[in-house]
């Protein structure tokens, strides 16, 4: 039997330019691609090719892996492209003013403009596999998990969640050393951003922040636990500062501030990553990251490390929240670690205030919008031909509005689902308590979307990071012996790779929602006295999760550009 080809004929594929999202028609236009162009102009769906296969076309921005160190082409500065296109009362007034100044300084950093460069691994995908089976199967799997959990005795789930396997004690005193090392590495990366290569694929700063930190560390936190607490680059400098000035230890962030500082900063970060024309430009990113570290350190001095890292610094807040899904638990004050089931720690979580609830919802909606903003559907709504995508600079306004609308829509639908569930259960509990507790069930979904959305970029850009960290200043160094590593971008190309990646991404989306249903049931048992009330309260939320499962699988399967 003839094996399916790994890609369609060249005349069918669009040309993918080095600028992020700039997909242009091939110079040799076949009847099929001409027909697709005509349909796009009429805002009709792109016709699939014959057969039930899946093909993907991907080209990284720099083909450096194809050259030896002496043969690498010189990367020129490009404008207009890009990730990136490239690279109450009187007592509260001083605190409020300080918080406002910190927020404005950080946001101004993110909003600063500069020339744009090419992003590391952008793509143009058209999925032609019959994915309707996956969408239907995913919805059925989530619904079936609800039915199974509804008939299981609550005591059984509680016993399973309480299981622990003792591991070892950790020396908390080492945090000072590991944090200072992390700070030194961060300072080196900032210097590399200013002094190293202008190519985002050759400079370790954008690769470390966007690939190793934002993607890799998030997944590590979700699997193992709060590793970030040991490499937080503010903890060590704060300890040094408080050793010199002991009075700084007594500073506190007012309770009325809640998680609002972290929420505002997280939104600014999401805007910078998803909408700014050039978040991968090394020098631009160095300015943003450096100023953010300084502003956060001043906030740590003003409000104390514990309070600011728990409710103000968005990375620490985000990593701590997702680490609750991890399998390693650290108990205080003994600092003994134990092994638990994934998500078991979420069942013991306290209800979040409104600001913390919205923070978790933003963590999911921002990744969801990143996927949506690249679809032919979204581009068509904005009157943009996806085969002639003009670049991120042209869609900054519409995407900013879209980012806000998706966040608002998800928040509204979630709150409505919780409200309807409480009405069905006949609950008299405060609505804020129910919504603030059940929102923890979002964590496995957010992790699943994070894995699925960034998987292909991580597999390619992670290899570039191995090369870049050995030669951070592009001066011929080989610190870790990986400077000559040959990047294999083909790991995400071809029929077999596309099939494997799609199944891994789909499994993560479906599995994340099934685990979310499980965790939501465990949390509901804490809110309601009977199993029947708990099950009824979860019916609307389960329907929402079924819908979000289908939405997530659709995002993976629909044609994208950019």
URVEN-V244225 format. One record per backbone hydrogen bond with DSSP energy under -1.0 kcal/mol. NH is the residue of the N-H (numbers start at 1). CO is the residue of the C=O. E is the energy in kcal/mol with one decimal. If there is no record, write none. Layout:
{{NH,CO,E} {NH,CO,E}}
This chain:
{{12,9,-2.1} {13,9,-1.2} {15,24,-2.8} {17,22,-2.4} {22,19,-1.8} {23,21,-1.4} {24,15,-2.8} {30,11,-1.1} {34,30,-2.4} {35,31,-2.1} {36,32,-2.3} {37,33,-2.2} {38,34,-2.3} {39,35,-2.4} {40,36,-2.4} {41,37,-2.3} {42,38,-1.5} {43,40,-1.6} {44,39,-3.2} {57,124,-1.2} {61,120,-1.6} {66,63,-2.0} {67,64,-2.1} {71,68,-1.1} {85,82,-4.4} {85,277,-3.6} {92,89,-1.4} {96,92,-3.0} {97,93,-2.7} {98,94,-2.3} {99,95,-2.6} {100,96,-2.5} {101,97,-2.4} {102,98,-2.2} {103,99,-2.5} {104,100,-2.7} {105,101,-2.2} {106,102,-2.3} {107,103,-2.9} {108,104,-2.5} {109,105,-1.5} {110,106,-1.7} {111,107,-2.2} {119,84,-1.2} {124,57,-1.6} {131,129,-1.9} {135,131,-2.2} {136,132,-2.4} {137,133,-2.8} {138,134,-2.9} {139,135,-2.0} {140,136,-2.3} {141,137,-2.4} {142,138,-2.0} {143,139,-2.2} {144,140,-2.8} {145,141,-1.9} {146,142,-1.5} {147,143,-1.9} {148,144,-2.5} {149,145,-2.4} {150,146,-2.0} {157,153,-1.2} {158,154,-2.3} {159,155,-2.2} {160,156,-2.1} {161,157,-2.4} {162,158,-1.5} {163,160,-1.0} {165,339,-2.0} {167,337,-2.8} {170,335,-2.5} {172,170,-1.0} {174,171,-1.8} {175,172,-1.6} {178,174,-2.6} {179,175,-2.5} {180,176,-2.1} {181,177,-2.2} {182,178,-2.2} {183,179,-2.5} {184,180,-2.2} {185,181,-2.3} {186,182,-2.5} {187,183,-2.6} {188,184,-2.0} {189,185,-2.3} {190,186,-2.3} {191,187,-2.1} {192,188,-2.3} {193,189,-2.1} {194,190,-1.5} {195,191,-2.9} {196,192,-2.5} {202,199,-1.8} {203,199,-1.5} {207,203,-1.0} {208,204,-2.4} {209,205,-2.6} {210,206,-2.4} {211,207,-1.2} {212,207,-1.8} {213,208,-2.9} {214,209,-2.5} {216,211,-2.7} {217,212,-1.7} {219,215,-1.7} {220,216,-2.1} {221,217,-2.9} {222,218,-2.0} {223,219,-1.3} {224,220,-3.0} {227,225,-2.1} {230,227,-2.0} {238,234,-2.0} {239,235,-2.4} {240,236,-2.2} {241,237,-2.4} {242,238,-2.7} {243,239,-1.6} {244,240,-1.4} {245,241,-2.8} {248,245,-2.0} {249,246,-1.9} {250,247,-1.1} {251,248,-1.1} {257,254,-1.4} {258,255,-1.5} {260,257,-1.8} {262,311,-1.3} {263,259,-2.5} {264,260,-2.6} {265,261,-2.2} {266,262,-2.5} {267,263,-2.1} {268,264,-2.0} {269,265,-2.3} {270,266,-2.8} {271,267,-2.6} {272,268,-2.3} {273,269,-2.6} {274,270,-2.8} {275,271,-2.5} {276,271,-1.8} {280,86,-1.0} {281,278,-1.0} {285,281,-3.0} {286,282,-2.3} {287,283,-2.1} {288,284,-2.3} {289,285,-3.1} {290,286,-2.4} {291,287,-2.5} {292,288,-2.2} {293,289,-2.4} {294,290,-2.1} {295,291,-2.8} {296,292,-2.5} {297,293,-2.4} {298,294,-2.2} {299,295,-1.8} {300,296,-2.4} {301,297,-2.2} {302,298,-2.1} {303,299,-2.9} {304,300,-2.0} {308,304,-2.1} {309,305,-2.7} {310,306,-1.5} {311,307,-2.0} {312,308,-2.4} {313,308,-3.2} {317,313,-2.2} {318,314,-2.9} {319,315,-2.9} {320,316,-2.1} {321,317,-2.1} {322,318,-2.5} {323,319,-1.7} {324,321,-1.0} {325,322,-1.6} {326,323,-1.4} {327,223,-2.5} {328,224,-1.7} {329,338,-3.0} {331,336,-2.9} {335,331,-1.7} {337,168,-3.3} {338,329,-2.2} {339,165,-3.1} {340,327,-2.7} {343,325,-1.2} {344,341,-2.2} {349,346,-1.4} {352,436,-2.2} {357,353,-2.5} {358,354,-2.5} {359,355,-1.5} {360,356,-1.9} {361,357,-2.0} {362,358,-2.3} {363,359,-1.7} {364,360,-1.1} {365,361,-2.7} {366,362,-2.4} {368,364,-2.1} {369,365,-2.6} {370,366,-1.9} {371,367,-1.7} {372,368,-2.4} {373,369,-3.2} {375,372,-1.7} {376,559,-2.2} {379,375,-2.3} {380,376,-2.5} {381,377,-1.9} {382,378,-1.3} {383,380,-1.7} {384,379,-2.9} {388,385,-2.2} {394,391,-1.1} {395,392,-1.3} {399,395,-2.4} {400,396,-2.0} {401,397,-2.2} {402,398,-2.4} {403,399,-2.6} {404,400,-1.8} {405,401,-2.6} {406,402,-2.7} {407,403,-1.6} {408,404,-2.6} {409,405,-2.9} {410,406,-2.5} {411,407,-2.2} {412,408,-2.5} {413,409,-2.6} {414,410,-2.5} {415,411,-2.5} {416,412,-2.3} {417,413,-2.4} {418,414,-2.3} {419,415,-2.4} {420,416,-2.7} {421,417,-2.1} {422,418,-2.4} {423,419,-1.9} {424,420,-2.5} {425,421,-2.0} {427,422,-2.4} {434,430,-1.7} {435,431,-2.8} {436,432,-2.3} {437,433,-1.5} {438,434,-2.7} {439,435,-1.2} {440,437,-1.5} {441,438,-1.9} {442,439,-2.1} {443,440,-1.4} {446,442,-2.8} {447,443,-2.4} {448,444,-2.1} {449,445,-2.6} {450,446,-2.2} {451,447,-2.5} {452,448,-2.6} {453,449,-3.0} {454,450,-1.9} {458,454,-2.6} {459,455,-2.2} {460,456,-1.4} {461,457,-3.1} {462,458,-2.0} {464,460,-1.4} {465,461,-2.2} {466,462,-1.4} {467,463,-1.3} {468,464,-2.7} {469,465,-2.4} {474,471,-1.6} {479,470,-2.3} {485,482,-1.8} {491,488,-1.6} {492,489,-1.5} {493,490,-1.5} {498,494,-2.5} {499,495,-2.6} {500,496,-2.4} {501,497,-2.9} {502,498,-2.5} {503,499,-2.0} {504,500,-2.2} {505,501,-2.7} {506,502,-2.8} {507,503,-2.4} {508,504,-1.9} {509,505,-2.2} {510,506,-2.5} {511,507,-2.9} {512,508,-2.6} {513,509,-1.7} {514,510,-2.2} {515,511,-2.4} {516,512,-1.8} {517,513,-2.1} {518,514,-1.9} {519,515,-2.7} {520,516,-2.6} {521,517,-1.9} {522,518,-1.9} {523,519,-2.3} {524,520,-2.3} {525,521,-1.8} {528,524,-1.9} {534,530,-2.0} {535,531,-2.5} {536,532,-2.5} {537,533,-2.4} {539,536,-1.1} {542,538,-2.6} {543,539,-2.0} {544,540,-2.0} {545,541,-2.1} {546,542,-2.5} {547,543,-2.3} {548,544,-2.3} {549,545,-2.0} {550,546,-2.1} {551,547,-2.2} {552,548,-2.6} {553,549,-2.3} {554,550,-2.3} {555,551,-2.2} {556,552,-1.5} {557,553,-1.4} {558,554,-2.5} {560,125,-2.3} {561,374,-3.2}}
